[in-house]
Amino acid sequence: MEHLQINDNGPAALSIEQMPDEIIGHVLYYLSPEDNLSGVQLVSRRFYRLANEPLLWKYHCRTSIKYWSPHHRFQKRLAAQVQRTLWKWLYIRRSGVNKQVSRTLDEIIRTKVHRGRGFEIISRLGYDAKDVLLENCQAPTTADDWIARRYFSNRVLDAVHKHAAIEEWDSIAQSSEPWELRLKTRQLERALGAFDLFVLHDQPGDLDDIARMLDDIAASFRLSHGGFLNYSTRKKALTLVRWLRARNLTGLNDPHNDYRNLRNCLIGQALRDPDHDSLPIVSAAIFCCVAARLGIDASSCSFPSHVHAIISAPTGYTLDGDLAGESDPSSQRMFLDPYGSDDEVRFAHLESILGQLGFAEHTVQFTTPVPASRMAIRVAHNISASLGIPNMHDRLAPRAIQLLNGNSHTNATACSYAASWAMLILNRPDRTTWLDRLEKFLKRFPDVYPEDAWLVEKYLWPRFYEVISTPRDGFRRHHTRPGGPINPWHFWQGMRDLDGIPPPVYRRDRCNNRSGPGLQIGQVFRHRRYGWLGVITSWDERKSSRSNYFDLSLEDPADGPPIPPGTSRYGFFYSCIAAAEAEPHIVSARNIDTISDSTLVTEDMFPTAGKYFKRFDAAACKFVSNIREEFPQD
């Protein structure tokens, strides 16, 4: 290669062959890994050697990919010597996973056939799929299918998070309680943080983020208390609880109105929300997790109606730093209420409350540390209690179920789902309460989360089999129908069976009523009576004994003139989604006023629109169908 000249009088520039390896190696950091693989390393043997430096590929793995499944032990790899990991191989393998996720997601969006299988494939990949899914969650509005792509990417990402949460609970249920302080509190924060995963969507706040937020709180406390290590255990605990409460990191700002708000049950929501509102159980968990990072032995105790924290002195010492000797055991532990008090809670006060509740003989049970699994079960019960409030107090419903992000009603259903999973996984299976809870679960959720059939088979079926010697008939009662009883497992098995079957096809030119449906899928309308906006998602034709079925509504039935013997009439009804709601509606044509003003339709108005539509056509004020398999002419 000839030397390149800057000018006739200036010094000669170095050719690439003359450049030191250090300069070329530095330049390679600014090239994309794909350019490296497809071009640079093919130039020469020297470039191949430089382009395959382990440090270079370690850099690409660290900067190009954010999320890794736990089995990679990525953080440990980063801390180890670079030669101990085949970084280029790891990057290439992960790139292959990303391509697999993209292909599978495209198929999920394109067709209903084997959609559940697609969800399972990606969910099993875990966090290795998260980078691609997050990218598609923010698909640009210029994409042909951006509404569908955002919807299904979020839905699949939810499935990945649910799998991670259930796997976490299953791991806790199968393992013994750790003795080491930091491992105990790590198990607690992950057991409680798993509930957040069900409503995380595409936002930060997963288990690792929760750990980092708690790390930051502990680091901030250390900075503000330079002499902390010299304090006695009692002074450390009291200083910490007062510091947390002074910064509203525990407790509630307005317990009278907000105590049963759903977000107060979730530790991730409490840490991320500016107000940091939390129930006593979450406040106690936050205190214990921060305390463990500061070397304080703190655990939660399952005190009735109000969880407290127990602080234990180091072995051989009292809480005040003296040698324990033959002193009173009470000098080696203390109780705190991080939710509601800056001061120590006397044991005699707790005994008095237990006596008033009629639990005096269970004092030891309620004033000793309990494992993370019991705390998670208690959170599940709190979630169920919170979700009962809107039915009793409609005025408080919107605020009671509002989380930091996502549709409120969808989040409420997801939290109920999470609570059911936690109680089924973390409680020991038995033939009474557990089976009743399982039966209700199997009947309630298959239509809402059909993509989770594989999770039910993986985690619940083995537990069921442990309890029941004859799995085909393990429940005391069955859901009945004219053809006989149904085993509740059949609801989920039906979802598996339907997954590979093409959906039925509805054609306008094959309707019995030759005029066909008067409205099209995707049309936006205003409900004539109630005024809300909706979008038509399907139509169906049914035979009616009334002459004008088309004008009859399931909302407002009316009598029609009789039909002469020997004749019949066919009419249509329309399914739709309403603005800001997750549940579908059925509306008659006479209650539909189509609209043409596209400015009335906002991006977040229909949270489930992506289930049916590719994009919104503003010029026509109509959503473009993504369900042509079922309705090819719409």
C-alpha positions, -999 to +999 in steps of 0.1 A: +000+000+000+014+034-010+021+061+016-006+087+019+007+123+017-008+152+036+008+177+012+039+180-009+059+197+019+045+179+049+055+147+066+043+114+051+012+097+067+015+062+079-001+034+059-024+010+077+003-016+076+026+008+095+001+018+121+007+003+156-016-024+168-027-001+196-041+025+173-060+000+151-073-018+182-085+015+196-103+024+163-121-010+163-140+001+194-158+026+173-170+001+147-201-019+152-197-056+161-216-065+129-191-045+108-163-063+126-177-097+120-187-092+083-157-071+072-128-060+094-117-095+106-117-107+070-091-082+058-060-100+069-045-123+095-033-093+115-068-077+114-083-110+124-061-111+154-069-075+164-106-079+157-108-109+180-092-094+211-112-106+242-113-071+257-129-058+225-157-084+226-162-080+264-167-043+256-194-051+230-211-075+253-212-049+281-223-019+259-244-034+231-265-057+253-282-045+285-302-075+298-288-110+303-306-140+317-293-151+352-278-183+339-251-162+322-238-149+355-229-118+335-217-096+364-194-124+377-180-127+342-173-090+341-155-091+374-134-122+364-103-123+343-111-116+306-095-148+294-120-169+314-149-161+291-152-166+253-166-131+248-168-132+210-187-165+212-210-152+239-218-121+217-225-142+186-247-166+205-267-137+220-270-120+186-285-153+174-310-152+202-320-116+193-327-127+157-348-156+170-368-133+192-374-109+163-386-137+140-409-152+166-423-118+175-430-111+138-450-144+136-469-135+168-480-103+152-488-118+118-510-147+128-530-162+156-519-197+147-493-210+173-493-176+189-493-192+223-463-213+213-445-181+202-451-166+237-437-197+253-406-198+231-397-162+240-407-165+276-383-195+280-355-173+268-360-150+297-341-117+300-321-126+269-352-115+249-357-082+268-335-060+247-354-068+214-388-066+231-380-032+246-369-019+213-402-031+197-422-016+226-411+018+212-417+010+176-419+043+156-453+055+144-440+053+108-440+015+110-468-002+091-478-022+122-467+000+150-498-004+172-498-042+169-460-043+174-461-022+205-490-042+220-476-076+214-441-066+224-455-054+257-476-085+261-447-108+254-425-088+278-451-092+304-449-129+299-411-128+303-415-109+336-443-132+348-420-162+341-392-146+361-415-139+390-430-174+392-395-189+388-383-167+417-412-179+440-407-215+429-370-213+438-379-198+473-405-226+478-380-253+469-351-240+490-345-238+527-342-205+544-307-191+542-289-183+575-266-156+562-281-122+568-276-107+533-290-138+516-321-137+538-329-101+530-321-106+493-346-134+493-371-111+510-367-082+485-369-106+455-400-124+469-418-091+473-404-076+442-417-105+421-452-089+424-440-058+406-429-079+376-466-086+368-472-049+362-438-037+352-444-036+314-417-017+296-406+004+326-376+001+349-382-015+383-374-052+380-357-073+407-322-059+399-335-024+398-351-028+432-318-041+446-300-011+431-325+013+446-320-002+480-282-001+475-286+037+468-306+043+499-280+025+520-252+044+504-270+077+510-274+068+547-237+060+550-227+093+535-249+112+560-237+092+591-199+091+591-196+076+626-223+050+620-199+020+624-192+030+660-228+030+671-244+003+691-269-020+674-298-002+692-286+032+681-279+020+645-315+007+642-331+037+657-310+061+636-319+042+604-356+040+611-358+077+619-338+086+588-360+065+565-392+080+580-379+116+578-375+111+541-409+094+536-392+062+525-416+042+547-452+047+559-481+066+543-487+103+538-525+099+539-534+066+556-570+075+560-577+077+523-549+058+507-542+028+530-558+002+507-544+017+474-530-011+453-496+005+448-489+004+485-486-034+483-457-033+458-422-027+470-410-015+436-438+010+433-431+023+468-394+028+460-401+044+426-430+066+435-420+101+448-443+097+478-429+062+486-462+052+502-463+016+515-482-007+538-466-018+571-453-051+555-435-033+527-422-006+551-408-033+573-392-050+543-376-018+531-361-012+565-348-048+568-332-048+534-315-015+539-305-025+574-288-057+561-267-036+537-255-017+568-247-048+588-278-047+610-295-080+617-331-072+610-360-095+601-398-092+597-422-108+621-457-117+612-475-097+638-513-097+633-526-068+612-493-049+614-458-063+605-429-052+627-392-055+623-371-075+648-335-063+653-311-088+669-277-080+685-245-097+673-239-131+690-225-126+725-235-090+728-264-069+739-282-043+717-262-016+736-228-033+728-221-049+762-211-085+766-243-106+768-232-129+797-262-141+817-283-110+809-320-110+800-325-123+765-347-093+758-316-072+758-305-090+726-335-081+705-358-051+699-389-043+679-395-014+655-424-002+635-409+014+604-444+022+591-457+043+620-431+050+647-396+066+652-392+048+686-387+013+698-418-008+703-417-024+737-423-062+739-448-057+767-469-036+743-470-063+717-479-089+743-508-067+754-521-064+719-519-101+714-538-106+746-566-083+735-568-102+701-570-135+719-536-147+707-517-146+740-508-183+737-493-176+702-469-148+714-438-167+703-452-174+669-460-138+662-428-123+676-402-143+659-387-139+624-405-155+595-392-165+561-396-145+529-422-169+516-446-161+544-441-124+538-449-128+501-481-148+510-491-120+533-485-094+505-507-116+482-535-114+508-531-076+510-534-073+473-566-093+473-579-071+501-570-039+481-587-052+450-619-056+470-621-019+479-633-006+445-663-028+445-674-013+479-663+023+473-667+032+436-657+068+444-622+057+454-618+031+426-597+050+401-572+062+427-572+029+446-560+009+416-538+035+399-501+024+395-472+043+381-478+031+345-502+010+325-539+007+323-555+006+358-580-021+352-554-043+333-530-038+362-556-047+388-563-080+369-525-086+367-521-080+404-549-104+412-532-130+389-499-124+407-515-129+441-531-162+430-498-175+416-479-165+448-504-183+471-504-214+449-466-216+446-456-206+481-482-224+501-478-261+507-503-280+486-531-298+505-564-313+497-586-285+511-578-248+508-550-252+482-572-273+459-601-248+462-578-219+454-564-239+424-598-246+411-608-210+411-576-200+394-580-226+366-615-213+359-609-176+361-577-168+341-574-190+309-593-165+288-573-136+302-538-151+300-541-180+275-504-176+267-495-189+302-508-224+297-473-237+296-466-220+330-496-237+345-484-271+332-448-265+344-455-252+379-490-261+390-496-296+375-467-312+394-480-297+427-515-309+419-501-344+412-484-345+446-517-340+463-540-361+441-535-398+434-560-397+405-553-364+387-583-367+364-607-362+393-590-343+420-616-316+428-645-320+451-668-303+426-667-295+389-681-268+367-712-284+351-727-280+317-754-299+297-729-325+285-717-333+320-690-321+344-658-304+333-625-309+350-610-274+356-578-284+339-597-286+307-600-248+305-562-245+301-559-276+280-584-261+256-562-231+252-533-254+242-555-273+218-568-241+201-534-226+197-525-245+166-560-242+149-566-214+124-595-191+136-629-193+119-633-171+088-662-145+085-668-132+050-692-105+041-703-121+008-714-153+026-738-138+051-774-149+051-784-113+052-772-103+017-768-067+026-740-077+050-729-058+081-733-021+077-702-012+097-666-022+093-639-034+117-617-006+127-643+022+125-643+046+154-676+057+169-693+075+197-719+056+217-752+074+210-765+070+245-735+071+269-711+092+248-679+071+251-657+065+221-652+029+208-637+009+180-654-020+163-633-052+166-656-078+151-691-085+139-713-116+139-745-127+123-772-145+142-807-157+134-834-139+152-872-144+157-875-106+154-880-087+122-854-060+129-826-078+148-801-053+134-816-025+155-819-046+187-792-043+213-781-066+241-779-034+261-815-024+256-838-052+243-871-042+228-901-060+214-903-063+177-932-072+154-937-110+150-923-128+120-947-147+098-944-185+102-919-201+078-897-170+075-866-160+093-844-129+097-806-125+102-790-096+119-756-084+131-741-073+163-708-056+169-680-062+195-659-033+203-633-019+227-641+013+246-617+042+254-594+036+284-610+002+291-597-033+287-630-052+287-649-056+253-684-044+248-713-055+225-732-026+209-761-025+185-760-005+153-785+020+165-762+031+193-733+037+170-725+071+156-693+068+135-670+098+137-646+113+111-626+137+133-593+119+139-582+145+165-606+129+189-584+097+189-553+098+210-524+074+211-532+059+246-570+060+242-574+023+234-548+002+254-558-031+237-561-018+201-529-035+191-546-069+197-568-062+166-552-034+146-519-026+128-521+012+129-544+041+128-553+058+095-559+094+105-572+104+070-600+078+072-603+080+110-602+042+110-579+016+125-563-008+100-572-044+107-546-070+118-572-098+120-576-105+083-574-143+091-609-140+106-623-111+086-605-111+052-628-085+037-626-059+065 
